[in-house]
Amino acid sequence: MAQLITIINGPNLNLLGQRQPEIYGYDTLDDVAKSCADIAESLGLRSELMQSNHEGVLIDMIHTARQTSAGIIINPAALTHTSVALLDALHTFDGPVLEVHISNVHKRESFRHSSYVSLRADGVIAGFGVQGYSLAMQRMGTLLG
Ligand code: DQA
């Protein structure tokens, strides 16, 4: 069976496409799931996209990925900038972890400039819009190939 890439999304990303489209664009999380699944298939991988507004649920997703997944792509959303618990959970995962931000967080408020998750991430993509997820999936193909 093809290796699984788990794509984890944090708070408010369920509203992607409706939420501040001038910053995050009009594509939805379903659109992201579909394009990532297509790329994963072309790379001989599988992908599954998840989202939660709750920190503990996101931690449980990471724990599940320890058993099921070869790699994690994560957009922790606002928890990027606050959550030591997410960082600790990611430290329990052995495979590649790629961090994605739709917007260029470095061009925004200073509180968005720091990321706990980056202390674990093997790569970070920011400011490429939802295309960042596709680029991260391509990178997974390289890292796991
Ligand atoms: C985000 C950037 C975060 O600062 C913000 O809280 C988000 C989305 C992004 O994808 O650009 O919710 O992670």
Residues whose N, C-alpha, C, O or C-beta is under 5 A from the ligand:
A	BS01	DQA	P11 A77 A78 V100 H101 I102 S103 R112
